[in-house]
Amino acid sequence: DLVHDQAFNVGRDEDVVQVRDIAAAVAERFGAPISIADGAGSDARDYRVSFLKASRMLPAFRPTWTMAEGIVELAEDMAAYGFDAEALERRHVRLQQIQRQQAEGRLDDLLRRH
């Protein structure tokens, strides 16, 4: 009842990092290269998040799951289900999906009309 119908940011201050930090940690775990697009500048937006509401309303709750543990779990689950980079691209890269479906005759040029 205390938290019903409310939104909370739940996390640990030490795990609030930039996307490039997450990418570096994932790349290290998987042994994959990362690249930053040419001309990409720093992001001027502020992604600071406050967990104050959760800590105020649920003072005994302390998140313990870390970003590093999440990456390990993700890697283990991906291995268990045979999900690798090729499967990721084949299933989830939109352009490759469209090209494959066009080659299979499932999509036609009607998509290009406005």
Secondary structure as the mmCIF struct_conf table of DSSP 4:
data_model
#
loop_
_struct_conf.conf_type_id
_struct_conf.id
_struct_conf.beg_label_comp_id
_struct_conf.beg_label_asym_id
_struct_conf.beg_label_seq_id
_struct_conf.end_label_comp_id
_struct_conf.end_label_asym_id
_struct_conf.end_label_seq_id
BEND BEND1 VAL A 3 VAL A 3
TURN_TY1_P TURN_TY1_P1 HIS A 4 ASP A 5
HELX_RH_3T_P HELX_RH_3T_P1 ASP A 13 ASP A 15
HELX_RH_AL_P HELX_RH_AL_P1 VAL A 19 PHE A 30
TURN_TY1_P TURN_TY1_P2 GLY A 31 GLY A 31
TURN_TY1_P TURN_TY1_P3 ASP A 38 GLY A 39
BEND BEND2 ARG A 45 ARG A 45
HELX_RH_AL_P HELX_RH_AL_P2 LEU A 52 MET A 57
TURN_TY1_P TURN_TY1_P4 PRO A 59 ALA A 60
HELX_RH_AL_P HELX_RH_AL_P3 MET A 67 ALA A 80
TURN_TY1_P TURN_TY1_P5 TYR A 81 GLY A 82
HELX_RH_AL_P HELX_RH_AL_P4 ALA A 85 HIS A 92
HELX_RH_AL_P HELX_RH_AL_P5 ARG A 94 ALA A 103
TURN_TY1_P TURN_TY1_P6 GLU A 104 GLY A 105
BEND BEND3 ARG A 106 LEU A 107
HELX_RH_3T_P HELX_RH_3T_P2 ASP A 109 ARG A 112
#
